[in-house]
Amino acid sequence: MSTSSTASVTAPPRTPGPRMTGRQKLVLVLLLGAQFMIAVDFSILNVALPAVGEGLGFSLGHLQWIATSFALVAAGFTLLFGRVADLVGRKRLFVGGMVVLGLSSLLGGLATSPQVLLTARVLQGLATAAVAPAGLALLTTAFKEGPLRERALGLNGALMSAGFTAGAVLGGLLTDLLSWRWAFFVNVPVAALVVALAPSVISESRPAERPKLDLPGAAAVTGGLLLLVHGLTQAGESGWTTPTTLTALLAGAALLVAFWFVEKRAAAPLVPVHILRRRSVIWGNATGLIAFVTETSLVFLLTLYLQEVLGYSPLATGLAFGVLGAGTVTGGLLGGRAVGRFGNRRAIVLGGVVQAAATLSLVALGTSDGWIALLLAATFVGGVGNMLMIVGFMVTATSGLPDTEQGLATGLATMTQQVGITLGIPVMSAVVTARTGTATGPGAVLSGVSAAVLVNSVLVLAGALLAGVFLGRSGSRTPAG
């Protein structure tokens, strides 16, 4: 018998991996489209803020509330709506949230005063707080734990992160070519399409036994998050030692501590204490918080660098971040495979080390246009590493839990994601302000940005390594093969 024929007899058959059904693909496209739109909303107005302020008469001091009012509400109410999704049905809350998102976007685009615009942004934030955890819970229950769920979460993480950077690009294009109002109007047809298709494509999902709503716990955690995010926003704006900053931070911390004790005594807790004690939940969400704080704040820091140091226009700045978006999409496509091959813990550590190294290289940026090559290369590589961390976080934080607790787990994960996006800019802004003081000009801005970039790099490296240590082998899924 020839060698080739022997090989053909003894070679083990290759087992194909599980494949998505046609219905699962439709569900994936619909839910990912909605999550991408939500991510875009976090950043689409950032480069358009001066134009919005000029068009509606916002004072310079109040301009930041166009972004902050949305982010505060989206972060503060996410955990509450994650439990509400378990009560009324995740599909029902998802569709209802998309209706509110479409209508509030229409209201924002038609706004003729600051008051109307801020009302629209608050409603957008509430809709986001409802849609994001409900959509993620629908995603995790549509795919069983394993390779298909990891692939779906990898794509979800990629589009969420890419959506944040795509928002900057889209905001610059729409503002320059049409009007800032189209940053709102663009949501309306997308929301309408999702609302039209979701009832027939998505299956309802909620626990067999309807849980009770823990109102004291909901009030404590929502109030605590709102005050904490508000305090950190104030810190970036006016400093850490001002009375308003300290009062908000201390009151927020006190409410979050009170939340822990409320949950220990509640008959039907919003977040059962046994969930909060799970190592995968604690360190999975800690990883996600650091991943979103560092990458989204890096966009802010590099916006300062590109516009204030290199003199780029808002449109050119937005286009430069397209490279970061490409990196996050690449990382999202690789993330599911990395988790399957190496396990959650190693994927998180690998991604953190790659992101930290790429970010650290940005400390070398100078004042000449030639440094744009380093910025583009570093943001691409850093985006890949960041997405490995995010996919590892999503899989870790939602694994090992029954479907009855998926709404809660995804609510926690989504809250972590939105709090991270919200906190990143004020925290890094405070670092820049502390470094520059009252100095102005490109040199001062570059000095502040470099200091914040260094802090950013150290933070992501420390977070990834600590997660790797505390998750341990027991906290990660066994690698495939």
C-alpha positions in Angstrom: 0.0 0.0 0.0 1.4 3.4 -1.0 2.1 6.1 1.5 -0.6 8.3 0.1 -3.2 5.6 0.4 -2.2 4.9 3.9 -2.5 8.6 4.8 -5.9 8.6 3.2 -7.0 5.7 5.4 -5.5 6.8 8.7 -6.1 10.6 8.5 -8.9 11.5 11.0 -11.9 13.3 9.4 -12.0 17.0 10.0 -15.1 17.9 12.0 -16.7 21.1 10.7 -17.6 23.8 13.3 -21.2 24.7 14.0 -22.9 26.9 11.5 -25.5 29.5 11.9 -29.0 28.8 10.5 -30.6 31.3 8.1 -32.8 32.6 10.9 -29.8 33.1 13.2 -28.1 35.1 10.5 -31.1 37.4 10.2 -31.3 37.9 13.9 -27.6 38.7 14.0 -27.8 41.3 11.2 -30.8 43.0 12.8 -29.4 43.1 16.3 -25.9 44.1 15.2 -27.4 46.9 13.1 -29.2 48.3 16.1 -26.2 48.0 18.3 -24.0 49.7 15.7 -26.4 52.6 15.5 -26.4 53.0 19.3 -22.6 53.1 19.3 -22.6 55.7 16.5 -24.9 57.9 18.6 -22.3 58.2 21.4 -19.8 60.0 19.1 -21.6 61.3 16.0 -22.2 64.8 17.5 -18.6 65.2 19.0 -17.1 66.9 16.0 -20.3 68.7 15.2 -20.7 70.4 18.7 -19.4 73.8 17.6 -21.9 73.8 14.6 -24.8 72.7 16.9 -23.9 75.4 19.4 -23.8 78.1 16.7 -27.1 76.9 15.1 -29.1 76.8 18.4 -27.4 79.4 20.5 -25.7 77.2 23.1 -23.1 79.0 25.3 -19.6 77.6 25.2 -19.9 76.4 28.8 -23.1 74.5 28.2 -22.0 72.9 24.9 -20.7 69.8 26.5 -24.1 68.9 27.9 -25.2 67.9 24.4 -23.0 64.8 24.8 -23.1 64.5 28.6 -26.9 64.5 28.9 -27.1 61.5 26.6 -24.2 59.6 28.2 -25.4 60.2 31.8 -28.9 58.8 31.1 -27.6 55.9 29.0 -25.2 54.8 31.6 -27.4 55.4 34.7 -30.5 53.5 33.5 -28.9 50.5 31.7 -28.9 48.1 34.7 -32.5 49.0 35.6 -33.7 48.4 32.0 -31.7 45.1 31.9 -34.0 43.9 34.7 -37.1 45.5 33.1 -36.3 43.4 30.0 -36.6 40.3 32.1 -40.0 41.5 33.4 -41.8 42.7 30.2 -39.9 40.7 27.6 -36.6 41.5 25.9 -38.1 41.6 22.4 -40.9 44.0 23.6 -38.5 46.3 25.3 -36.0 46.2 22.4 -38.7 47.2 19.9 -40.2 49.8 22.2 -36.8 51.3 22.8 -36.1 51.5 19.0 -39.4 53.4 18.5 -38.4 55.9 21.2 -34.9 56.2 19.6 -36.3 56.9 16.2 -38.8 59.5 17.4 -36.3 61.3 19.7 -33.8 61.4 16.8 -36.5 63.1 14.7 -37.1 65.6 17.5 -33.4 66.3 17.8 -33.1 67.0 14.1 -36.1 69.4 14.1 -35.0 71.1 17.4 -35.1 74.9 17.3 -33.9 75.6 20.9 -31.3 74.2 23.3 -34.1 73.0 25.6 -35.7 70.9 22.8 -32.3 69.5 21.7 -31.4 68.4 25.3 -34.8 66.8 25.8 -34.2 64.8 22.6 -30.7 63.7 23.8 -32.1 62.6 27.2 -34.8 60.5 25.4 -32.1 59.1 23.1 -30.1 58.1 26.2 -33.2 56.4 27.8 -33.9 54.5 24.6 -30.2 53.4 24.4 -30.4 52.2 28.0 -33.4 50.0 27.0 -32.2 48.8 23.6 -28.6 47.9 24.4 -29.1 45.3 27.2 -32.3 43.9 25.7 -30.5 43.5 22.3 -27.5 41.9 23.9 -29.7 39.5 25.9 -31.6 38.5 22.7 -28.2 37.9 21.1 -26.8 35.6 23.8 -30.1 33.6 24.1 -30.2 33.2 20.3 -26.8 31.5 20.3 -25.9 28.7 22.8 -22.7 29.1 24.8 -19.8 28.1 22.7 -18.2 29.0 19.3 -21.3 30.5 17.7 -22.0 32.8 20.7 -18.3 33.8 20.7 -18.4 34.6 17.0 -21.6 36.7 17.5 -20.2 38.5 20.5 -17.0 39.2 18.6 -18.9 40.8 15.8 -21.1 42.7 18.3 -18.0 44.0 20.0 -16.3 45.0 16.8 -19.3 46.9 15.5 -19.9 48.6 18.9 -16.3 49.8 19.0 -16.1 50.6 15.3 -19.4 52.4 15.6 -17.9 54.8 18.1 -15.1 55.8 15.7 -17.5 55.6 12.7 -19.6 58.2 14.5 -16.7 60.7 14.4 -16.2 60.1 10.6 -20.0 60.2 9.9 -20.5 63.3 12.0 -17.7 65.2 10.2 -19.1 64.2 6.8 -22.7 65.0 7.5 -21.9 68.4 9.2 -19.6 69.5 6.3 -21.7 68.2 3.4 -25.3 68.7 4.7 -26.0 69.9 8.3 -25.5 68.8 11.9 -29.3 68.0 11.9 -28.5 64.9 9.7 -26.5 63.5 12.6 -30.0 63.0 14.1 -32.0 62.3 11.0 -29.8 59.4 9.9 -31.2 57.3 12.8 -34.8 57.6 11.7 -34.9 55.2 8.7 -32.6 52.7 10.5 -34.9 52.6 13.6 -38.0 52.3 11.3 -36.5 49.4 9.5 -35.5 47.6 12.7 -39.0 48.1 14.2 -40.7 46.8 11.0 -38.6 43.6 10.8 -38.0 42.7 14.5 -41.5 41.3 15.3 -41.2 38.6 12.6 -37.5 37.9 12.9 -36.7 37.9 16.6 -38.3 35.4 19.1 -39.4 36.7 22.5 -37.1 35.9 25.3 -37.6 36.2 29.1 -37.4 34.0 32.2 -40.1 31.4 32.7 -40.9 33.0 36.1 -41.3 36.7 36.0 -39.1 38.3 38.6 -40.2 41.2 40.8 -38.7 44.6 40.4 -36.4 45.7 43.2 -37.3 49.4 43.4 -35.0 50.4 46.3 -32.1 48.7 44.6 -33.0 50.3 41.2 -33.1 53.7 42.8 -29.8 53.2 44.6 -27.8 52.0 41.6 -29.3 54.4 39.1 -28.8 57.4 41.4 -25.3 56.3 42.3 -24.2 55.9 38.7 -25.8 59.2 37.6 -24.0 61.0 40.5 -20.7 59.2 39.9 -20.7 59.9 36.1 -21.7 63.5 36.8 -18.9 64.0 39.3 -16.3 62.6 37.0 -17.6 64.9 34.2 -17.3 67.9 36.5 -13.8 66.8 37.5 -12.7 67.0 33.9 -14.4 70.3 33.4 -13.6 72.2 36.7 -11.1 70.1 38.7 -11.2 67.3 41.3 -11.4 69.5 44.4 -14.4 71.7 43.6 -17.5 71.3 45.9 -19.8 70.2 43.1 -17.3 67.5 42.0 -16.6 66.2 45.5 -20.3 66.2 46.5 -21.3 64.3 43.4 -18.5 61.7 43.7 -19.1 61.1 47.5 -22.8 60.9 47.1 -22.5 58.5 44.2 -20.1 56.2 46.0 -22.4 56.2 49.1 -25.4 55.2 47.0 -23.4 52.4 45.3 -22.3 51.1 48.7 -25.9 51.3 49.9 -26.9 49.3 46.8 -24.8 46.4 47.9 -26.5 46.2 51.3 -29.9 46.7 49.8 -29.3 43.7 47.5 -28.1 41.5 50.4 -31.5 42.0 52.1 -33.9 42.2 49.1 -36.3 39.3 48.6 -36.0 39.8 44.8 -32.7 41.7 44.3 -32.0 43.6 41.1 -28.5 42.0 41.1 -28.3 38.9 43.3 -25.2 39.1 45.5 -24.1 35.7 44.3 -23.8 37.1 40.8 -21.6 40.0 42.1 -19.3 37.5 43.8 -18.6 35.5 40.7 -15.0 36.0 39.6 -16.0 35.9 35.9 -18.6 38.7 36.4 -16.3 40.9 38.5 -13.1 40.7 36.4 -14.9 40.3 33.1 -16.7 43.6 33.7 -13.5 45.2 35.1 -11.7 44.3 31.9 -14.6 45.8 29.8 -14.6 49.0 31.8 -10.9 49.6 31.3 -11.1 48.6 27.6 -13.8 51.2 26.9 -12.4 53.9 29.1 -9.0 53.7 27.4 -10.0 53.4 23.8 -12.8 55.9 23.6 -10.7 58.5 25.6 -7.9 57.9 23.2 -10.1 59.1 20.4 -10.6 62.3 22.5 -6.9 62.7 23.1 -6.0 62.2 19.4 -8.7 64.6 18.4 -6.9 67.3 20.5 -3.6 66.3 18.9 -4.8 66.3 15.3 -6.8 69.6 15.5 -4.8 71.6 18.1 -1.3 70.5 17.2 -1.4 69.5 13.6 -4.2 71.8 12.6 -6.5 69.2 11.0 -10.1 70.0 10.1 -13.0 68.2 11.8 -13.6 66.2 8.6 -9.9 65.2 8.2 -9.8 64.3 11.9 -12.9 62.0 11.5 -11.4 60.3 8.4 -8.1 59.7 10.3 -10.1 57.6 12.8 -11.3 55.4 10.0 -8.0 53.4 10.5 -8.9 52.8 14.1 -12.3 51.6 13.0 -10.6 49.2 10.6 -8.5 47.9 13.5 -11.5 47.3 15.7 -13.4 45.5 13.0 -10.3 43.3 12.4 -9.9 42.6 16.1 -13.6 41.7 16.4 -13.4 39.2 13.5 -10.3 37.6 15.2 -11.7 37.9 18.7 -14.0 34.9 18.6 -11.3 32.7 17.2 -8.8 33.9 19.8 -11.1 33.1 22.6 -11.8 29.7 21.1 -8.2 28.9 20.7 -6.5 30.5 23.7 -9.4 30.9 26.2 -10.9 34.1 27.6 -8.1 34.9 30.1 -5.3 34.7 27.6 -7.2 36.6 24.9 -7.7 39.4 27.4 -4.1 39.5 28.4 -2.9 39.3 24.8 -5.2 42.1 23.7 -4.2 44.3 26.7 -0.5 43.9 26.0 -0.9 44.7 22.3 -3.1 47.8 23.0 -0.8 49.1 25.8 2.3 48.8 23.5 0.6 50.5 20.6 -0.7 53.3 22.8 2.7 53.8 24.5 4.3 54.4 21.1 2.1 57.5 20.7 4.0 59.2 23.5 6.6 59.9 20.7 4.3 62.0 18.7 5.7 65.4 17.7 4.5 68.6 16.0 5.3 67.9 12.4 2.8 66.3 9.9 5.1 63.3 9.4 4.0 61.8 12.7 0.6 61.0 11.2 2.1 57.7 10.0 2.9 56.6 13.5 -0.6 57.6 14.7 -2.4 55.6 12.0 -0.3 52.5 12.5 -0.5 52.6 16.3 -4.3 53.2 16.3 -4.9 50.3 13.9 -2.8 47.9 16.0 -4.2 49.2 19.3 -7.8 48.8 17.9 -7.1 45.1 17.2 -5.8 44.6 20.8 -8.7 46.5 22.3 -11.2 44.3 20.5 -9.5 41.2 21.8 -10.0 42.5 25.3 -13.6 43.5 24.6 -14.6 40.1 23.1 -12.9 38.4 26.1 -14.8 40.6 28.4 -18.2 39.9 26.7 -17.7 36.1 26.7 -16.4 36.0 30.3 -19.1 38.3 31.8 -22.0 36.4 30.2 -20.7 32.8 30.3 -21.7 30.1 32.9 -25.1 31.7 33.6 -28.5 30.3 32.8 -30.8 32.0 30.3 -32.9 33.3 33.2 -30.0 35.5 34.2 -28.8 36.5 30.8 -30.8 39.8 30.9 -29.1 40.6 34.2 -25.6 39.6 32.9 -25.9 41.5 29.7 -27.4 44.5 31.6 -24.2 44.5 33.7 -22.0 44.2 30.7 -23.8 46.9 28.8 -23.7 49.2 31.8 -20.0 48.6 32.1 -19.5 49.4 28.4 -21.6 52.7 28.6 -20.0 53.8 31.9 -16.6 53.2 30.3 -17.4 55.3 27.2 -18.9 58.0 29.5 -16.0 58.1 32.0 -13.0 58.0 29.6 -13.2 61.5 28.3 -13.6 63.3 31.6 -10.9 61.3 33.3 -8.3 61.9 30.5 -9.4 65.5 30.2 -8.6 65.9 33.9 -5.1 64.5 33.2 -4.5 66.9 30.3 -5.7 69.8 32.4 -3.5 68.9 35.4 -0.5 68.7 33.0 -1.0 71.9 31.1 -2.5 74.1 33.8 -3.2 77.5 32.2 -0.6 77.1 29.4 -2.0 77.3 25.8 -0.7 76.6 22.3 0.3 73.5 20.4 3.3 72.7 22.7 1.2 72.8 25.8 -1.5 70.6 24.2 1.0 68.1 23.0 2.5 67.9 26.6 -0.9 67.3 28.1 -1.8 64.7 25.5 1.5 62.8 25.9 0.9 62.6 29.7 -2.6 61.3 29.3 -1.5 58.8 26.6 1.1 57.4 29.1 -1.6 57.1 31.8 -3.9 55.4 29.3 -1.2 52.8 28.4 -0.3 52.0 32.0 -4.0 51.7 32.9 -4.8 49.2 30.1 -1.7 47.1 30.8 -2.4 47.0 34.5 -6.1 46.1 34.0 -5.3 43.2 31.5 -2.6 41.7 33.8 -4.7 41.9 36.9 -7.7 40.3 35.1 -5.3 37.6 33.9 -4.1 36.9 37.4 -7.5 37.0 39.2 -9.5 35.2 36.5 -7.1 32.3 36.6 -7.6 29.1 34.6 -10.9 28.4 36.4 -12.2 31.8 35.1 -11.6 31.1 31.4 -13.2 28.6 29.0 -10.9 25.7 28.0 -9.3 26.5 24.7 -10.5 24.5 21.7 -8.4 21.8 20.3 
